[in-house]
Amino acid sequence: MKFVDEVRIEVKAGDGGNGCVAFRREKYRPRGGPSGGDGGDGGSVVLVADPNKHTLLDLRFNPLQRAKRGEHGRGNDQYGAGGEDLRIAVPVGTLVFDRAEDLLLGDLSAPGQEVVVARGGKGGRGNMHYATPTRQAPRYAQPGGPGEERLLRLELKLLADVGLVGLPNAGKSTFISRVSRARPKIADYPFTTLVPQLGMVDHRERTFVIADLPGLVEGASEGRGLGHRFLRHVERCRVLLHLVDGSPTEVERDPGSDYSKIRRELERYSPGLSAKPEVIVVTKTDLPDAEAAADLLRESLDRTVLSMSSASGEGISKVLDELASFIEAAEKKAEKDSPEGD
């Protein structure tokens, strides 16, 4: 399935049906009076967060979405049926923007959450409503109101507990394939991951989601590599897992400079993102000199730096323990800060 995380669409709610001009024509009732019914309301356009959706691909190829109009009123006091609402399923984590005003209309961050983006037009009133003692045979009715039209931009931000960042070939795809059932492409060349990958991790009776992002490179903010296109997907993460290659193939690279490059790109993208809790892990400790590189990084940063080998599995359990503790702390803080927790 192709991953699409941003689309531009046009939505049109249904117009309301026209009211009817009609008069009773019944035997033995020569003065039946007006009997035109109301038109039905037009259908609205509603976006619904669906946990079974993971991409906006469907809307990429169907950019015009129209709800059904209401039926016109009929004689004999019959009202027109209302138009059915158009309910569009989008992935959980979708942001809905009005393109004309650059206004956020809704943040669908929970399954089943919905937002009405275009309201249907009201049905017109039939001539039965306009009869008065002085005007007993009105020959006019109200036309139906037009449905709303909007130009929208939908932007998907994946919901994950852990955001996986690092330079290309740092071992991100190998790690997520080791700890979850995700099966990203793994190869010995950079940029094997071209779209974000989600993996569900079960560890010590705790379940959490890891998002593996395409590798950043230095100068991504200026458009190099895949740029910052996918960094929005870790903005909602509770903790960042920063993987640093412990045995880079290039002579001029070292774990300290690799770490600094990614940190600079995160800060340029968003101060809030760079301020998130971070677990630093040196990878590929099954290779020579990787453990020594981890010791040097600990000394230069003066903070905790873990090490692991996704190939052998050494150190992975400790990394997952550290992630679980950060997630638990974040959940407790969110519960404490929530109004319902007061």
Summary of the structure (lengths in Angstrom):
residues: 342
radius of gyration: 29.2
end to end distance: 43.5
largest distance: 104.6
contacts: 1169
relative contact order: 0.13
helix: 23%
strand: 25%
